[in-house]
Amino acid sequence: MKTKKLALTALVTLALGACATGEEMKSDKTNVLDAAALQAVFKRGGGSCSWKAGSTEGQDFYYSTVSKSMGEADRNVGADTVQGSWSLKGNQLCVNFGTEQCSTLEKVGKKNYKATFGGVVYEMGC
């Protein structure tokens, strides 16, 4: 179990490396949500998103403990839960499960999005 948690933490840290460098993600895709559209996804403050990255699936729960666009988060992968935080910064969703990582969301369906954290593409349903 300890090895599984360590592997999960390493995966999350590696997979969510995009914002650690402080570089803003740029995209030429027209379906990328702007700041107003991203805030509309989280209009009630917080919420949850299920996601898949390669063969790994999980669900993130966002709690608005600081404001409607910022607070604590839980990431569930299988039976493991990692606690962290989340925030909306401009047109990016930022999550921190050890290291803060940010990504724009590209709309690919009614409530489906693609995000790239640390070079890994996440298919998300929020």
C-alpha positions as CSV (number, residue, x, y, z in Angstrom):
1,M,0.0,0.0,0.0
2,K,2.8,2.4,0.9
3,T,4.5,1.7,-2.5
4,K,1.2,2.3,-4.2
5,K,0.8,5.7,-2.5
6,L,4.4,6.7,-3.3
7,A,3.8,5.8,-7.0
8,L,0.6,7.8,-7.0
9,T,2.3,10.8,-5.5
10,A,5.1,10.5,-8.0
11,L,2.6,10.3,-10.9
12,V,0.6,13.3,-9.7
13,T,3.7,15.3,-9.2
14,L,5.2,14.4,-12.6
15,A,1.8,14.7,-14.4
16,L,1.1,18.1,-13.0
17,G,4.3,19.9,-13.8
18,A,3.1,22.6,-16.2
19,C,2.8,25.5,-13.8
20,A,5.8,24.7,-11.7
21,T,8.0,26.6,-14.2
22,G,5.7,29.6,-14.0
23,E,5.2,29.5,-17.8
24,E,1.8,30.4,-19.1
25,M,0.3,27.7,-21.3
26,K,-0.5,28.9,-24.8
27,S,-2.8,27.3,-27.3
28,D,-3.9,28.1,-30.8
29,K,-7.1,26.1,-30.2
30,T,-10.3,28.1,-30.5
31,N,-12.1,25.9,-28.0
32,V,-9.9,26.9,-25.1
33,L,-12.1,28.5,-22.3
34,D,-11.4,32.1,-21.5
35,A,-11.5,33.3,-17.9
36,A,-15.3,34.0,-17.9
37,A,-16.1,30.6,-19.4
38,L,-13.8,28.8,-16.9
39,Q,-15.5,30.6,-14.0
40,A,-18.9,29.5,-15.4
41,V,-17.8,25.9,-15.1
42,F,-17.2,26.5,-11.4
43,K,-20.0,29.0,-11.0
44,R,-21.3,27.4,-7.8
45,G,-17.9,27.5,-6.3
46,G,-16.0,24.2,-6.3
47,G,-17.5,21.0,-7.7
48,S,-16.0,17.9,-9.0
49,C,-14.3,16.6,-12.2
50,S,-13.7,13.0,-13.2
51,W,-10.6,12.5,-15.3
52,K,-8.6,10.1,-17.2
53,A,-4.9,10.4,-18.1
54,G,-3.6,7.4,-20.1
55,S,-4.7,4.4,-18.2
56,T,-5.1,6.2,-14.9
57,E,-8.6,7.4,-13.9
58,G,-9.7,9.5,-10.9
59,Q,-11.9,12.2,-9.6
60,D,-11.1,15.6,-8.1
61,F,-13.3,17.3,-5.6
62,Y,-13.0,21.1,-5.3
63,Y,-14.2,22.7,-2.1
64,S,-14.6,26.5,-2.0
65,T,-13.0,27.1,1.4
66,V,-11.4,30.4,0.5
67,S,-13.6,31.9,-2.2
68,K,-15.8,30.7,-5.1
69,S,-12.7,30.2,-7.2
70,M,-10.2,28.8,-4.6
71,G,-10.0,26.3,-1.8
72,E,-9.1,22.8,-0.7
73,A,-9.2,19.7,-3.0
74,D,-9.2,15.9,-2.8
75,R,-8.0,13.7,-5.6
76,N,-9.3,10.1,-5.5
77,V,-7.5,7.5,-7.5
78,G,-8.8,4.0,-6.8
79,A,-8.9,3.7,-3.0
80,D,-6.3,6.4,-2.4
81,T,-7.0,10.0,-1.6
82,V,-4.5,12.9,-1.9
83,Q,-5.4,16.2,-0.3
84,G,-4.4,19.5,-1.9
85,S,-5.7,22.8,-3.1
86,W,-7.2,24.4,-6.3
87,S,-7.7,27.8,-7.8
88,L,-8.8,29.6,-10.9
89,K,-6.1,32.0,-12.2
90,G,-7.2,33.9,-15.3
91,N,-8.2,31.2,-17.8
92,Q,-6.3,28.4,-16.0
93,L,-7.4,25.8,-13.5
94,C,-4.5,25.3,-11.0
95,V,-4.3,22.3,-8.7
96,N,-1.7,21.6,-6.1
97,F,-1.2,18.0,-4.8
98,G,2.4,18.6,-3.8
99,T,3.3,21.1,-6.6
100,E,1.1,23.7,-8.2
101,Q,0.2,22.9,-11.8
102,C,-2.0,25.0,-14.1
103,S,-3.7,24.3,-17.4
104,T,-6.3,25.9,-19.7
105,L,-9.3,23.8,-20.4
106,E,-10.3,23.0,-24.0
107,K,-14.0,22.2,-24.5
108,V,-14.5,18.9,-26.3
109,G,-18.1,18.3,-25.4
110,K,-21.0,19.7,-23.4
111,K,-19.3,19.2,-20.0
112,N,-16.1,17.5,-21.3
113,Y,-12.7,19.2,-21.5
114,K,-9.0,18.4,-22.2
115,A,-6.3,19.8,-20.0
116,T,-2.5,19.3,-20.1
117,F,-0.7,19.1,-16.8
118,G,3.1,18.5,-17.1
119,G,2.8,17.3,-20.7
120,V,0.2,14.7,-19.8
121,V,-3.3,15.1,-21.4
122,Y,-6.2,14.8,-19.1
123,E,-9.7,14.1,-20.4
124,M,-12.1,15.7,-17.9
125,G,-15.8,15.7,-17.2
126,C,-16.9,18.5,-14.9
